[in-house]
Amino acid sequence: GRDGKIAKPRQLHNTHWGLVCPAETPEGQACGLVKNLSLMCYVSIGSPGEPIVDYLTMRGMELLEEFDPQGARDATKIFVNGVWVGVHRDPTRLHNNLRTIRGDPNYLIEEVSIIRDIRDRELRIFTDAGRVMRPLFVVEYRQEHAERKGDLVLRREHLQKLAADKEAVVNTADRDEEQEIYRDMGWNKLVKDKVIEYLDAEEEETAMISMTPDDLLELKHLQVTGQRMQKDTSDPHARVKPPVNPSISRYTHCEIHPAMILGVCAS
């Protein structure tokens, strides 16, 4: 309870990054126990898991009751909302396919979590309600855009479309038609175009997130030339940051802004 003398439950945990404000908490008894959400934090509302099981079956998943464990010892286990539903022999292709259709309202909504644990040979999918998530920029990973691999999916045309959508006024009497139009505008369009993905704490553990787009440029420069970029020391207000770790092979996501870890009051 709040009267306990144990300090551990009151302290920040690594998985709170970007989800819980590190500064805003009451003083006194409730310190650290009462938390505030960060600025761009989102709580999932949930969706049924049965359609995903049907989709996975069409994509080559072998149902648990039909699987012969002697036939494929290295098959990857598939979990949907914590329930082991089957196995798959090509998890890389399945994982990429699920990420591609996520954000498309006709297939997977953006709040579905897809976690691939390579070490344990597991693919975990969560669609339940109450998961705390946050949006991140996606770093290009698709084979059809191999020339832009390692860059943000966000392009200048996306920003121009955002500016145009801000000026646009939708005049329609039909509410369903209005919702359909708004789905292809603004933030929703960025999610649909895979520019932004929502990640929860568990999926973040399998992601490599850069703090700023500059880190992506530094890593690319290091991998191409084998040398670090020269830092500009003329700007006294430049952000002080550590050099890019050469052991990083690639980033998967990028922070929208470092200040988004703060809540409404602290920001």
C-alpha positions as CSV (number, residue, x, y, z in Angstrom):
1,G,0.0,0.0,0.0
2,R,0.9,3.7,0.2
3,D,2.3,3.3,3.7
4,G,4.9,0.7,2.7
5,K,8.5,1.5,3.3
6,I,9.8,-0.4,0.2
7,A,11.2,2.2,-2.3
8,K,11.3,-0.1,-5.4
9,P,7.7,0.2,-6.5
10,R,8.0,4.0,-6.4
11,Q,11.1,4.2,-8.6
12,L,11.2,4.7,-12.4
13,H,11.6,1.5,-14.4
14,N,13.3,1.3,-17.8
15,T,10.1,0.2,-19.5
16,H,8.4,3.5,-18.4
17,W,10.4,5.4,-21.0
18,G,8.1,7.4,-23.2
19,L,5.0,6.0,-21.6
20,V,5.0,7.5,-18.1
21,C,6.1,11.0,-17.2
22,P,9.4,10.8,-15.2
23,A,8.8,14.1,-13.4
24,E,5.1,14.6,-12.6
25,T,4.1,12.6,-9.5
26,P,2.6,13.6,-6.1
27,E,4.7,14.4,-3.1
28,G,4.3,12.4,0.2
29,Q,2.7,9.0,0.5
30,A,1.7,8.6,-3.1
31,C,5.1,9.6,-4.5
32,G,6.0,7.3,-7.4
33,L,2.8,5.2,-7.0
34,V,0.5,7.7,-8.8
35,K,1.8,8.1,-12.4
36,N,0.9,10.5,-15.3
37,L,0.9,9.5,-18.9
38,S,3.4,11.1,-21.3
39,L,2.3,13.5,-24.0
40,M,1.8,11.2,-26.9
41,C,0.9,8.1,-24.9
42,Y,-2.1,6.0,-26.0
43,V,-4.1,3.3,-24.2
44,S,-5.4,0.5,-26.5
45,I,-9.1,-0.1,-26.7
46,G,-8.8,-3.7,-27.9
47,S,-10.1,-5.7,-30.8
48,P,-11.0,-9.4,-31.3
49,G,-8.2,-11.9,-31.9
50,E,-10.2,-14.5,-33.9
51,P,-9.9,-12.8,-37.3
52,I,-6.1,-12.7,-36.8
53,V,-6.0,-16.5,-36.2
54,D,-7.9,-17.0,-39.4
55,Y,-5.6,-14.7,-41.3
56,L,-2.5,-16.5,-39.9
57,T,-4.0,-19.9,-41.0
58,M,-4.3,-18.6,-44.5
59,R,-0.7,-17.4,-44.4
60,G,0.7,-20.8,-43.7
61,M,0.3,-21.2,-39.9
62,E,-0.1,-24.8,-38.8
63,L,-2.7,-25.2,-36.1
64,L,-1.5,-26.7,-32.9
65,E,-3.8,-29.7,-33.1
66,E,-2.5,-30.5,-36.6
67,F,1.2,-30.0,-36.0
68,D,3.7,-32.8,-35.9
69,P,6.5,-31.7,-33.6
70,Q,8.9,-34.3,-35.0
71,G,8.6,-32.8,-38.5
72,A,9.9,-29.3,-37.7
73,R,11.9,-28.8,-34.5
74,D,12.9,-25.2,-35.5
75,A,9.4,-23.9,-36.2
76,T,8.3,-20.7,-34.5
77,K,5.5,-20.7,-32.0
78,I,2.6,-18.2,-32.7
79,F,0.8,-16.7,-29.7
80,V,-2.3,-14.5,-29.9
81,N,-3.2,-12.7,-26.7
82,G,-1.1,-15.2,-24.7
83,V,-2.7,-18.3,-26.2
84,W,-0.5,-20.7,-28.3
85,V,-2.5,-21.1,-31.5
86,G,0.0,-22.7,-33.9
87,V,3.4,-22.7,-35.5
88,H,5.0,-21.3,-38.6
89,R,8.1,-22.4,-40.6
90,D,8.9,-18.9,-42.2
91,P,8.6,-16.4,-39.3
92,T,10.6,-13.6,-41.1
93,R,8.2,-13.4,-44.0
94,L,5.2,-13.7,-41.7
95,H,6.5,-10.9,-39.4
96,N,7.2,-8.6,-42.3
97,N,3.8,-9.3,-43.8
98,L,2.0,-8.5,-40.5
99,R,3.9,-5.2,-40.1
100,T,3.0,-4.3,-43.7
101,I,-0.8,-4.7,-43.1
102,R,-0.8,-3.2,-39.6
103,G,-2.4,0.3,-39.7
104,D,-4.7,-0.7,-42.6
105,P,-8.3,-0.7,-41.1
106,N,-9.3,-3.5,-43.6
107,Y,-6.7,-5.9,-42.0
108,L,-5.0,-4.9,-38.7
109,I,-5.7,-1.8,-36.7
110,E,-2.6,0.2,-35.6
111,E,-2.8,-0.7,-32.0
112,V,-2.1,-4.5,-32.6
113,S,1.4,-5.4,-31.1
114,I,3.6,-7.8,-33.1
115,I,6.6,-9.1,-31.2
116,R,9.1,-11.5,-32.7
117,D,11.4,-13.1,-30.2
118,I,14.1,-14.7,-32.4
119,R,16.0,-16.3,-29.4
120,D,13.0,-18.1,-28.0
121,R,11.5,-18.7,-31.5
122,E,8.2,-17.0,-30.7
123,L,5.9,-14.6,-32.5
124,R,3.6,-12.9,-30.0
125,I,0.5,-10.9,-31.2
126,F,-1.6,-8.8,-28.7
127,T,-4.9,-7.2,-29.5
128,D,-6.3,-6.8,-26.0
129,A,-7.3,-3.6,-24.3
130,G,-5.4,-1.6,-21.7
131,R,-1.9,-1.7,-23.2
132,V,0.0,1.5,-23.0
133,M,1.5,2.5,-26.4
134,R,3.3,5.4,-28.0
135,P,3.9,6.5,-31.6
136,L,7.3,6.4,-33.3
137,F,8.7,7.2,-36.7
138,V,9.5,4.1,-38.8
139,V,12.9,3.6,-40.3
140,E,12.7,2.2,-43.8
141,Y,13.0,-1.6,-43.8
142,R,10.9,-2.8,-46.8
143,Q,12.7,-4.6,-49.7
144,E,10.9,-2.6,-52.3
145,H,12.5,0.6,-50.9
146,A,16.0,-0.8,-50.5
147,E,17.7,2.4,-51.8
148,R,16.2,4.3,-48.8
149,K,17.0,1.6,-46.2
150,G,18.1,3.3,-43.0
151,D,16.3,6.5,-43.7
152,L,13.0,7.7,-42.2
153,V,9.9,6.6,-44.1
154,L,8.7,10.2,-43.6
155,R,9.4,12.3,-46.7
156,R,8.8,15.9,-47.8
157,E,5.6,14.9,-49.6
158,H,4.1,13.6,-46.3
159,L,4.7,17.0,-44.7
160,Q,3.2,18.8,-47.8
161,K,0.1,16.5,-47.5
162,L,-0.2,17.3,-43.8
163,A,-0.1,21.1,-44.5
164,A,-2.8,20.6,-47.3
165,D,-5.0,18.5,-45.0
166,K,-4.8,21.2,-42.3
167,E,-6.3,23.8,-44.8
168,A,-8.9,21.4,-46.2
169,V,-12.5,21.6,-44.9
170,V,-14.6,18.5,-45.3
171,N,-18.3,19.3,-46.1
172,T,-20.4,16.2,-46.2
173,A,-23.8,15.3,-44.6
174,D,-23.0,11.6,-44.3
175,R,-21.1,10.8,-41.1
176,D,-19.7,7.5,-42.4
177,E,-18.5,9.2,-45.5
178,E,-16.9,11.9,-43.4
179,Q,-15.0,9.4,-41.3
180,E,-13.8,7.6,-44.4
181,I,-12.4,10.9,-45.8
182,Y,-10.7,11.8,-42.5
183,R,-9.1,8.3,-42.5
184,D,-7.0,9.4,-45.5
185,M,-6.0,12.8,-43.9
186,G,-3.5,14.0,-41.3
187,W,-2.3,11.7,-38.6
188,N,-4.4,8.7,-39.8
189,K,-2.8,8.9,-43.2
190,L,0.7,8.8,-41.7
191,V,-0.2,5.7,-39.7
192,K,-1.8,4.1,-42.9
193,D,1.3,4.9,-44.9
194,K,3.6,3.2,-42.3
195,V,5.3,6.5,-41.5
196,I,4.3,6.1,-37.9
197,E,3.8,2.9,-35.8
198,Y,2.4,2.5,-32.3
199,L,4.6,0.4,-30.0
200,D,3.9,-0.9,-26.5
201,A,6.6,-1.7,-23.9
202,E,7.0,-5.3,-25.0
203,E,7.4,-4.5,-28.7
204,E,9.9,-1.8,-27.8
205,E,12.2,-4.5,-26.4
206,T,12.6,-5.9,-29.9
207,A,13.1,-2.4,-31.5
208,M,16.2,-0.2,-31.9
209,I,15.1,3.4,-31.5
210,S,17.3,6.4,-32.4
211,M,16.8,9.6,-30.4
212,T,16.9,11.9,-33.4
213,P,17.1,11.6,-37.2
214,D,20.7,12.9,-37.0
215,D,21.6,9.5,-35.4
216,L,20.4,7.7,-38.5
217,L,22.7,9.9,-40.7
218,E,25.7,9.3,-38.3
219,L,25.2,5.5,-38.4
220,K,24.8,5.5,-42.2
221,H,28.0,7.6,-42.5
222,L,29.9,5.3,-40.1
223,Q,28.8,2.2,-42.0
224,V,29.7,3.6,-45.5
225,T,33.0,5.4,-44.7
226,G,34.1,3.6,-41.5
227,Q,34.7,7.0,-39.9
228,R,32.6,9.1,-37.5
229,M,31.1,12.4,-38.7
230,Q,32.9,15.5,-37.6
231,K,30.9,17.4,-35.0
232,D,30.0,21.0,-35.5
233,T,31.3,22.8,-32.4
234,S,30.3,26.3,-33.6
235,D,26.8,26.0,-32.2
236,P,26.8,26.5,-28.4
237,H,23.1,25.3,-28.2
238,A,23.7,22.0,-30.0
239,R,22.5,18.9,-28.2
240,V,25.3,17.1,-26.3
241,K,25.0,13.4,-27.2
242,P,27.2,10.3,-27.2
243,P,28.7,9.0,-30.4
244,V,26.8,6.3,-32.3
245,N,27.7,2.8,-31.1
246,P,29.5,1.0,-34.0
247,S,28.1,-2.4,-32.9
248,I,24.5,-1.2,-34.0
249,S,23.7,-2.8,-37.3
250,R,20.5,-0.8,-38.0
251,Y,17.8,1.3,-36.3
252,T,14.1,0.3,-36.7
253,H,12.4,3.4,-35.3
254,C,13.1,7.0,-34.4
255,E,11.7,9.2,-31.6
256,I,9.2,11.8,-32.8
257,H,10.8,14.2,-30.2
258,P,12.8,13.5,-27.0
259,A,10.5,15.9,-25.1
260,M,7.6,13.5,-25.6
261,I,8.7,11.5,-22.6
262,L,7.2,14.3,-20.4
263,G,3.6,14.6,-19.3
264,V,1.3,17.6,-19.7
265,C,2.4,19.3,-16.5
266,A,6.1,18.8,-16.7
267,S,6.4,19.9,-20.3
